[in-house]
Amino acid sequence: MRASIPQRSDYTFKANRNLGRHGWLRLTPAYGVKLVENILESSNTEEIILDPFSGTATTGLVAAARGHQAYSFDINPFLIWLGNAKSRNYTDDSLMDMREKVSQVLKEYKNYLNRDNWTPKIFKIDRWWSGDTLKIIAALRTTLVDRFGEPEDGYEYSLVWIAFSRLIIETSSAAFNHVSMSFQDRVIHHKFEHIEQLFLEIIEFAIASAKQNFVGRAKVLKMDSRNIISSQKLKFDKVITSPPYPNRMSYIRELRPYMYWTKFLHEAKEAGELDWLAIGGTWGIATSRLHSWTMQEEKLPDRVFSTVKNIKMSDGKNSNILSIYVLKYFHDMHLHLSSIRSVLKNKSKLFYIVGNSSFFGNSVDTAALLSDSMRMLGYSNINSSIVRKRNCNKALYEYCVSASWFSG
């Protein structure tokens, strides 16, 4: 039966690229706009929506466009900045001001080429950009800072910095022909004219899609989703989210060029520290620290422990450390599902888009294991359905796990 399930690229980031604000910046693990739209289709009245794993703010944007009030949580400062920038309503005057100032920047930046302009401490940066291309985008960045300030200075000109982030990835040697970001065979040198024209095209695309304001509103807050702080004033009708999958894909790895150039990341150690805080993170020290990690919650579904044992007992290289990785993932998701109950309204509904994985031939049935956690924590009406087949492996699928919460 599963053989007939389609891959549904319209349910992935690929379809998002041409959907206005959703296409401002690429993040491969981002999930599809259409999935959120389908879930919200039956919402006839204004609701308060939560996405506890904001990512690129897909849920918040869709919800706000439909007139809902949306909040999202994340621990990554770049994603918080990006999500709030994408969720803003921009005035015509502010967009015109940005366009005019960008035009001036493109007339002035060549005056900065002979300066010692700042560049990020990216490991083997020459693998990302040729020396000449790096010199051009560094001069452009310096000029943008003079006109607009640094990205972290506020949201007034964040659109310009999103466009710059898009520029640096499109002039790099990054390749997207795998599940995660990789490199092309060679580093390409880009001429002045190409970079200038590309930046203008990107900023015009962003400005055009920013003109349509939201009926509702969306906001991204800093919050560890394993320890959600309850507010009596804020309770949610629906949870619509797609948490990281237990597949060792690191969001930090995918985001690092953007984060370095916008100064939300300064060195590799910071990347590892941030990934350690993220559920499913595996970058740098996030992997080595698994050796000394201990559980905060001992009571987990039996099926979690049996899955972990199968991985540990396999003959695969690093099977022990990866079994701990899987255990920590479901441990942290259990803490999350426990914590989130404090901010749910009575009869609220939850929708989790998740993917399964496999380690050394041992299947990790994410949907079933999260359903077990929900059941243990008192959720009701728990269901799981296959959404699509994922491209990378015919045995890997994406699921929608849904449930209800009755606080009484």
Backbone torsions as a table, in degrees:
resi	resn	phi	psi	omega
1	MET	NA	-39.4	-177.8
2	ARG	-66.3	-24.5	-177.7
3	ALA	-61.3	-24.5	-177.0
4	SER	-91.0	-1.8	-178.6
5	ILE	-74.5	125.4	-176.9
6	PRO	-76.3	163.9	-179.5
7	GLN	-79.6	-27.3	173.4
8	ARG	52.8	68.7	177.8
9	SER	-63.7	-18.6	177.4
10	ASP	-72.1	-7.5	176.4
11	TYR	-101.7	14.5	-176.6
12	THR	-123.9	-179.4	178.5
13	PHE	-60.2	-25.2	-176.8
14	LYS	-59.3	-39.8	179.2
15	ALA	-75.0	-20.9	-178.7
16	ASN	-72.1	-23.7	-170.9
17	ARG	-61.1	-26.9	-179.2
18	ASN	-105.8	16.0	-176.4
19	LEU	-110.4	67.1	173.7
20	GLY	53.5	-126.0	-175.3
21	ARG	-59.7	-29.0	179.4
22	HIS	-62.4	-23.2	-177.3
23	GLY	-98.9	10.2	-178.0
24	TRP	-63.6	-38.8	-177.8
25	LEU	-144.6	137.5	-175.6
26	ARG	-86.4	131.8	168.4
27	LEU	-139.1	109.9	-172.7
28	THR	-54.6	-42.0	-178.8
29	PRO	-71.0	-7.0	-178.5
30	ALA	-59.0	142.8	-179.6
31	TYR	-97.2	168.1	-166.8
32	GLY	-77.1	142.9	175.6
33	VAL	-57.4	-40.4	-175.1
34	LYS	-62.4	-32.8	178.4
35	LEU	-62.1	-44.2	180.0
36	VAL	-67.8	-42.2	179.0
37	GLU	-59.4	-41.5	179.5
38	ASN	-62.6	-40.7	-179.2
39	ILE	-68.2	-36.8	-178.0
40	LEU	-83.6	-4.7	-176.3
41	GLU	-55.6	-37.0	-175.8
42	SER	-87.9	1.3	-179.1
43	SER	-84.5	98.8	-176.1
44	ASN	-85.1	-21.6	180.0
45	THR	-116.6	163.2	179.1
46	GLU	-64.8	130.7	-179.0
47	GLU	-125.2	163.3	174.1
48	ILE	-102.5	116.3	-172.3
49	ILE	-107.8	141.2	176.4
50	LEU	-122.4	135.1	166.9
51	ASP	-120.6	103.6	-177.6
52	PRO	-76.1	-3.2	175.6
53	PHE	-131.4	78.8	-167.1
54	SER	-58.1	-48.4	-176.3
55	GLY	60.2	-121.1	179.7
56	THR	-92.3	15.8	174.0
57	ALA	68.2	29.8	-179.6
58	THR	-57.6	-50.3	-178.1
59	THR	-60.8	-46.7	-178.2
60	GLY	-60.7	-42.2	-178.9
61	LEU	-65.6	-45.3	-179.7
62	VAL	-64.2	-44.3	-179.2
63	ALA	-63.2	-45.1	-179.6
64	ALA	-65.2	-36.8	178.6
65	ALA	-64.7	-25.3	-180.0
66	ARG	-95.9	8.6	175.2
67	GLY	90.7	8.7	179.5
68	HIS	-88.9	167.9	173.2
69	GLN	-102.0	122.4	-172.7
70	ALA	-125.6	139.4	174.0
71	TYR	-127.2	144.5	177.2
72	SER	-132.4	151.2	178.5
73	PHE	-115.4	145.2	171.5
74	ASP	-159.6	159.4	176.4
75	ILE	-107.7	-9.9	-178.1
76	ASN	-85.7	117.8	-176.1
77	PRO	-61.3	-32.9	177.9
78	PHE	-67.2	-43.3	-179.4
79	LEU	-68.6	-32.8	174.8
80	ILE	-64.5	-46.5	177.4
81	TRP	-60.8	-48.8	-178.6
82	LEU	-61.6	-47.3	-178.8
83	GLY	-61.2	-42.5	178.9
84	ASN	-69.8	-33.7	176.5
85	ALA	-66.2	-40.2	179.6
86	LYS	-71.0	-24.4	-174.2
87	SER	-91.8	-4.4	-177.2
88	ARG	-74.4	154.3	166.7
89	ASN	-96.4	123.0	-177.1
90	TYR	-103.5	136.2	178.0
91	THR	-82.0	157.4	177.4
92	ASP	-60.3	-37.9	-179.5
93	ASP	-64.8	-41.6	-179.5
94	SER	-67.6	-36.9	178.4
95	LEU	-68.2	-39.4	177.2
96	MET	-65.5	-39.7	178.1
97	ASP	-61.6	-43.3	178.1
98	MET	-62.7	-44.3	-179.0
99	ARG	-60.8	-45.0	-178.6
100	GLU	-65.8	-41.0	-178.7
101	LYS	-70.9	-34.6	175.7
102	VAL	-64.2	-39.7	177.2
103	SER	-60.4	-39.5	178.1
104	GLN	-67.8	-40.0	178.9
105	VAL	-59.4	-42.6	-178.5
106	LEU	-69.0	-16.8	174.9
107	LYS	-87.6	-22.9	-171.9
108	GLU	-104.6	-23.1	-166.5
109	TYR	-64.1	-24.7	-179.3
110	LYS	-65.9	-21.3	176.4
111	ASN	-67.4	-15.8	-177.8
112	TYR	-96.9	-2.5	-171.7
113	LEU	-63.7	-31.8	-177.4
114	ASN	-90.7	4.9	176.5
115	ARG	-86.0	166.2	175.0
116	ASP	-88.9	76.2	-174.7
117	ASN	-73.6	148.5	-179.6
118	TRP	-66.1	137.6	170.6
119	THR	-133.1	150.1	-177.3
120	PRO	-72.7	157.2	179.5
121	LYS	-86.7	62.3	178.0
122	ILE	-84.7	131.2	179.9
123	PHE	-58.3	126.7	-178.7
124	LYS	51.1	57.3	-176.8
125	ILE	-61.0	-26.3	179.0
126	ASP	-69.5	-10.8	174.3
127	ARG	-79.4	-22.8	-179.4
128	TRP	-88.0	-46.4	-175.6
129	TRP	-135.2	144.6	174.3
130	SER	-67.8	161.2	-178.9
131	GLY	-57.5	-42.6	-178.8
132	ASP	-69.0	-42.1	178.9
133	THR	-64.2	-41.7	179.3
134	LEU	-61.5	-39.3	179.7
135	LYS	-63.1	-40.0	-178.9
136	ILE	-68.8	-49.3	-175.8
137	ILE	-71.3	-27.0	175.9
138	ALA	-68.7	-41.2	177.1
139	ALA	-65.3	-39.9	178.4
140	LEU	-63.2	-41.7	180.0
141	ARG	-63.1	-44.5	179.2
142	THR	-57.8	-42.5	179.5
143	THR	-67.2	-38.7	177.4
144	LEU	-63.4	-39.7	178.6
145	VAL	-62.5	-41.1	178.9
146	ASP	-60.6	-35.5	-176.8
147	ARG	-87.2	-39.0	-169.1
148	PHE	-117.0	-11.0	-173.0
149	GLY	80.3	173.3	179.3
150	GLU	-73.4	155.7	179.1
151	PRO	-53.0	-40.0	-176.3
152	GLU	-73.2	-6.0	-178.5
153	ASP	-70.9	-16.7	178.9
154	GLY	156.4	-174.8	-174.8
155	TYR	-103.7	-3.4	-174.9
156	GLU	-58.2	-41.5	-178.2
157	TYR	-115.2	23.3	-176.9
158	SER	-61.5	-29.1	179.7
159	LEU	-59.5	-37.3	178.9
160	VAL	-64.4	-40.1	-178.2
161	TRP	-75.0	-28.0	172.6
162	ILE	-65.9	-41.6	178.2
163	ALA	-63.5	-39.9	177.9
164	PHE	-64.6	-40.0	177.6
165	SER	-61.0	-40.9	176.9
166	ARG	-64.4	-38.6	-179.7
167	LEU	-63.6	-44.6	-175.4
168	ILE	-67.2	-30.0	179.2
169	ILE	-78.8	-31.5	-179.2
170	GLU	-80.6	-14.6	174.7
171	THR	-101.7	3.6	-179.6
172	SER	-92.4	179.3	177.3
173	SER	-95.0	14.2	179.0
174	ALA	-62.1	139.5	177.7
175	ALA	-122.0	147.7	-177.1
176	PHE	-123.7	35.9	179.9
177	ASN	-94.0	9.0	174.3
178	HIS	-125.0	176.7	179.5
179	VAL	-59.8	-41.7	177.5
180	SER	-114.7	168.2	-177.2
181	MET	-62.2	136.5	176.7
182	SER	-134.7	-162.2	-177.5
183	PHE	-123.5	148.1	171.8
184	GLN	-72.9	169.3	-176.6
185	ASP	-68.2	-27.5	-178.2
186	ARG	-141.3	156.7	177.5
187	VAL	-88.6	129.6	-175.5
188	ILE	-96.7	135.4	173.7
189	HIS	-89.1	129.6	179.5
190	HIS	-109.8	135.5	-179.9
191	LYS	-79.3	162.1	178.9
192	PHE	-50.8	-50.1	-173.7
193	GLU	-61.1	-39.0	-179.8
194	HIS	-67.0	-44.3	-178.9
195	ILE	-64.6	-42.8	179.4
196	GLU	-62.9	-46.6	-179.6
197	GLN	-64.8	-40.6	179.6
198	LEU	-63.6	-43.5	-179.9
199	PHE	-63.8	-40.9	177.6
200	LEU	-62.5	-42.5	179.8
201	GLU	-63.6	-41.7	-179.4
202	ILE	-65.4	-45.8	-178.0
203	ILE	-67.3	-35.1	178.0
204	GLU	-67.8	-39.1	176.7
205	PHE	-62.3	-44.4	-179.5
206	ALA	-65.4	-44.2	-179.7
207	ILE	-63.5	-42.7	-179.6
208	ALA	-61.4	-41.1	-177.9
209	SER	-80.3	-16.1	178.9
210	ALA	-83.4	-11.3	-177.1
211	LYS	-69.4	-30.0	-179.7
212	GLN	-83.3	112.2	-177.3
213	ASN	-84.2	160.9	-178.3
214	PHE	-83.3	144.5	173.6
215	VAL	-76.6	-44.3	175.9
216	GLY	-93.6	-155.0	178.3
217	ARG	-147.1	155.1	-179.5
218	ALA	-138.8	146.7	-179.3
219	LYS	-147.1	141.3	177.6
220	VAL	-109.3	128.7	-178.0
221	LEU	-115.6	150.7	174.9
222	LYS	-77.6	121.6	-178.4
223	MET	-162.1	135.3	172.0
224	ASP	-83.6	116.0	-173.7
225	SER	-70.8	-4.8	172.7
226	ARG	-84.8	-15.9	-176.8
227	ASN	-141.1	70.5	-176.6
228	ILE	-76.5	125.5	-179.6
229	ILE	-83.3	122.6	-175.8
230	SER	-75.9	142.4	172.8
231	SER	-127.8	124.6	-178.4
232	GLN	-64.1	-23.2	-177.3
233	LYS	-84.5	-16.2	-174.6
234	LEU	-126.0	109.3	176.2
235	LYS	-127.5	151.5	-170.7
236	PHE	-113.1	142.3	177.7
237	ASP	-82.9	-36.6	-177.1
238	LYS	-141.1	146.5	170.3
239	VAL	-115.9	121.0	177.9
240	ILE	-129.0	116.3	-172.7
241	THR	-155.5	165.0	171.8
242	SER	-136.9	93.6	-179.6
243	PRO	-69.4	165.7	173.9
244	PRO	-55.7	148.9	177.3
245	TYR	-90.7	158.1	176.5
246	PRO	-80.9	62.6	-175.5
247	ASN	-127.6	12.2	176.6
248	ARG	68.2	15.0	173.3
249	MET	-80.3	126.4	-177.5
250	SER	-98.4	122.7	174.8
251	TYR	-63.9	-35.1	178.9
252	ILE	-62.2	-40.6	178.7
253	ARG	-61.2	-41.7	-178.9
254	GLU	-71.2	-29.9	-173.9
255	LEU	-95.0	-10.4	-166.8
256	ARG	-58.2	-38.5	178.5
257	PRO	-62.2	-41.5	177.5
258	TYR	-63.3	-45.3	-174.2
259	MET	-67.7	-35.7	177.6
260	TYR	-67.8	-46.8	-175.8
261	TRP	-70.1	-25.3	177.4
262	THR	-95.3	3.2	177.4
263	LYS	65.5	25.3	169.3
264	PHE	-85.3	-6.6	178.0
265	LEU	-143.5	135.7	-176.4
266	HIS	-117.8	-30.1	-179.8
267	GLU	-151.8	164.4	-173.4
268	ALA	-60.8	-34.9	-179.1
269	LYS	-59.6	-39.7	178.1
270	GLU	-61.7	-37.8	179.7
271	ALA	-61.8	-44.2	178.8
272	GLY	-64.6	-41.0	178.9
273	GLU	-61.6	-43.5	-178.8
274	LEU	-68.7	-38.1	179.7
275	ASP	-69.4	-28.9	177.3
276	TRP	-64.7	-31.7	178.8
277	LEU	-76.8	-20.3	-177.3
278	ALA	-85.4	142.7	175.1
279	ILE	-66.7	125.9	179.6
280	GLY	82.8	5.9	-178.5
281	GLY	-69.6	142.9	-176.8
282	THR	-140.2	16.4	-174.1
283	TRP	-86.1	128.5	174.3
284	GLY	57.2	-121.6	-176.0
285	ILE	-64.4	-17.1	179.0
286	ALA	-61.8	-27.7	176.5
287	THR	-83.1	-46.9	-176.7
288	SER	-63.9	-30.8	-179.0
289	ARG	-72.2	-14.0	178.1
290	LEU	-60.4	-29.1	-178.9
291	HIS	-60.7	-33.2	-176.2
292	SER	-107.5	6.6	-178.2
293	TRP	-72.7	139.4	175.5
294	THR	-125.4	151.5	-176.3
295	MET	-75.3	140.6	173.5
296	GLN	-89.7	-31.4	-179.3
297	GLU	-120.7	116.1	-177.2
298	GLU	-84.1	-26.1	-175.5
299	LYS	-89.4	96.3	177.4
300	LEU	-122.2	162.8	178.2
301	PRO	-57.0	142.1	-179.6
302	ASP	-56.2	-36.9	-176.4
303	ARG	-65.9	-25.9	175.3
304	VAL	-63.9	-47.6	-177.8
305	PHE	-66.7	-36.9	179.2
306	SER	-69.8	-36.3	176.8
307	THR	-64.2	-45.1	180.0
308	VAL	-63.4	-41.5	179.8
309	LYS	-62.4	-41.3	179.2
310	ASN	-61.3	-39.9	179.2
311	ILE	-67.6	-44.9	-178.5
312	LYS	-61.9	-37.4	-176.5
313	MET	-83.1	-3.5	-179.3
314	SER	-75.0	170.0	-177.7
315	ASP	-91.4	5.2	-175.8
316	GLY	-68.8	151.8	176.9
317	LYS	-65.1	136.9	-179.7
318	ASN	61.7	27.5	-178.1
319	SER	-62.3	-33.3	-178.8
320	ASN	-67.0	-49.0	-178.1
321	ILE	-66.4	-34.1	179.2
322	LEU	-74.2	-28.4	174.6
323	SER	-67.2	-36.1	176.8
324	ILE	-67.7	-39.2	177.4
325	TYR	-57.2	-47.0	-179.6
326	VAL	-65.9	-41.0	178.2
327	LEU	-61.7	-45.0	-179.7
328	LYS	-63.4	-39.7	179.6
329	TYR	-57.9	-51.5	-177.0
330	PHE	-74.9	-27.3	172.2
331	HIS	-62.8	-48.4	-179.0
332	ASP	-66.9	-37.6	177.6
333	MET	-67.8	-33.1	176.0
334	HIS	-65.8	-42.9	176.0
335	LEU	-60.3	-41.4	178.8
336	HIS	-61.6	-49.8	-178.2
337	LEU	-64.7	-28.6	175.2
338	SER	-73.4	-45.3	-176.2
339	SER	-67.1	-38.0	-173.3
340	ILE	-67.8	-19.0	-179.8
341	ARG	-57.9	-28.6	-176.6
342	SER	-69.7	-15.8	-178.2
343	VAL	-114.7	14.5	-179.2
344	LEU	-98.2	139.9	172.2
345	LYS	-75.3	161.2	172.4
346	ASN	-62.5	135.6	-179.4
347	LYS	70.0	19.4	176.5
348	SER	-70.2	157.2	-178.1
349	LYS	-119.1	145.8	-178.0
350	LEU	-124.0	140.3	179.0
351	PHE	-135.6	117.1	-179.1
352	TYR	-117.5	118.4	174.9
353	ILE	-91.5	114.8	-173.4
354	VAL	-134.1	162.3	178.1
355	GLY	-125.8	146.5	176.7
356	ASN	-82.7	176.0	179.3
357	SER	-152.2	177.9	-179.1
358	SER	-146.6	136.0	177.7
359	PHE	-128.1	114.4	177.9
360	PHE	55.7	39.8	178.5
361	GLY	82.3	1.3	178.5
362	ASN	-98.8	117.6	-178.1
363	SER	-72.4	136.4	173.8
364	VAL	-111.8	100.4	-175.4
365	ASP	-84.1	83.4	-174.4
366	THR	-55.8	-46.0	-177.9
367	ALA	-59.8	-43.7	-179.0
368	ALA	-68.7	-39.6	-177.7
369	LEU	-70.8	-38.6	176.0
370	LEU	-69.3	-34.7	175.5
371	SER	-62.5	-39.4	177.2
372	ASP	-62.3	-41.9	178.2
373	SER	-63.4	-43.4	178.7
374	MET	-59.4	-42.7	-179.3
375	ARG	-64.1	-43.5	-179.9
376	MET	-64.3	-30.6	-176.5
377	LEU	-92.0	3.7	172.9
378	GLY	94.4	13.1	175.0
379	TYR	-74.6	158.3	-178.6
380	SER	-123.9	170.4	176.0
381	ASN	51.3	45.4	-176.6
382	ILE	-80.8	125.4	179.6
383	ASN	-137.2	154.8	177.6
384	SER	-138.6	130.3	178.4
385	SER	-136.8	146.2	179.3
386	ILE	-74.8	130.3	178.5
387	VAL	-90.8	-46.9	-177.8
388	ARG	-164.2	165.3	172.1
389	LYS	-91.6	132.1	-179.9
390	ARG	-82.4	147.6	-172.2
391	ASN	-65.4	-32.9	-167.5
392	CYS	-69.5	-26.4	-177.3
393	ASN	-159.1	132.7	-175.9
394	LYS	-66.7	-12.0	178.0
395	ALA	-94.0	0.4	-178.0
396	LEU	-106.3	134.2	-176.4
397	TYR	-133.3	162.9	172.8
398	GLU	-111.0	138.9	-175.7
399	TYR	-125.1	157.4	167.5
400	CYS	-113.8	114.4	176.2
401	VAL	-99.6	120.8	-178.1
402	SER	-118.7	153.8	180.0
403	ALA	-159.7	170.3	175.9
404	SER	-125.6	154.1	177.3
405	TRP	-123.4	123.6	177.4
406	PHE	-114.0	108.1	-173.1
407	SER	-75.3	-18.0	-179.0
408	GLY	-79.7	NA	NA
